Amino acid sequence: KGGADHLGKMFMGFNDDELIIFVNVPKGEKASVLNAVDWIKAVASADGVGGTVLPGADAVFAKAVVKGDKANGRFPIKIKDVAISASIALLRSKQLLPDDEGSDDDVNYGEDLEW
């Protein structure tokens, strides 16, 4: 009942030292447009992110780690914001996420989901 098995997802978690990024892309029509490896590589290699894709990545599941560097002002909580922006830009470029143009700030894309 409900669920989001058909949706690609990116999850991020961080502590003081690193940011971990997980990507899951279900098999299906959208996977031919963007798979997990391409998505995680694009985000991890984005300017200001500088992450490393971890071994074992495949078309469905991938993860990356981004090390923080307090001495040089690289904090995982701030890198997370850059990674999210890079992901949104990639998804929009592939027409997997709607553009902002003319959109209402109060749009809730999850309002039709069952919880």
N, C-alpha and C positions, 0 to 999 in steps of 0.2 A: 504494500500500500504506500503510495507516495514515493518518496525516495528521489535520489539524484544520481542513480547509477548511469544515466545517459549523459551526464554533464562532466566536462573536464574540470578539474579542481587543482588549485595551488594552495598549499598550506605553508605557513612560516612559523617558526618558533625561534626565540633568541634568549640568550643570557648575556652576561657582561662581556663574554669573550668571543662568541660566534653567533651567526645566524644560520639556521638550517632551513632549506627550502625543499618541499616535497611536491611533486607533480603527478597527477593521475589523469590519464586520458583513456576513456573507455573505447573499446573497439567499436567501429562503426563508421558511418559516413564522415563525421567530423575528423576522425583520426587520419583520414587521407589528406586533410588540409593542414593539420598540425599534430605531430606526435609528441610524446613526453620528452624524448631526447632533444628534439629541436627546440621545444619550449624552454626546457631547463637550461640548455646551452645559451639561448638568446638572453635569458634573464641573468644567468651567472656571469656572462661575459660583457654585460652592459657597462658603460662608463659609470664609475662610481660604485659598482657592485664588486667586481673582481673575485668571483667565487670559483670553486672547483667542483665539477661534476664528479660524483662518486662512482666507483665501479659498480656494475650490475644494472646500469640504466638500460631500459628497453623502450619500445614504442608505447607501452602502457604505463609504466612507473619509472620515475627517475628522482634522484635527490642530489642536492648540492650543499656544500658548506662554504660559508664566507667568514673568514677570520677577521675579527676586529683588531684594531691597533690604537689603543688609548693614547699612546705617545704622539701619534700623528693625527689624532682627532677622528679616527674611523670607529664609530660606535655602532654596534649591530642594530640598535633601535632606529638609527637614522638610515642605515644601509637598507633596512627593510622597506622604508618609504621609497627609496630609489628603485628597488627591485619591483615593487608593486607598480610603479609608474612605467617601468620597462615592460612588464608583463601586459599592462593595459594597452600600451602602444603597439605591441606585437599582435595582440588579439584583435585590435581595431584594424591593423594593416591586413590581416587575414579575413576581415569581415566576420569575425566570430563574436564581436561585441559591438553594440551600436555606438555611433559617434555621439558626442556631446551636443552638437549643433542643434539648437532649438529644443533641447530636452528640458523638462521640468526638474528642478533640483529636488523635488519631493517624490520622484519616481521610486517605487519600491519593486524591483525586479523579482523579489521573492514572494510577493503578495498572493500569487496564485498557487504557491506550493503548499502541500498538506504537511502538517507537523505532527 
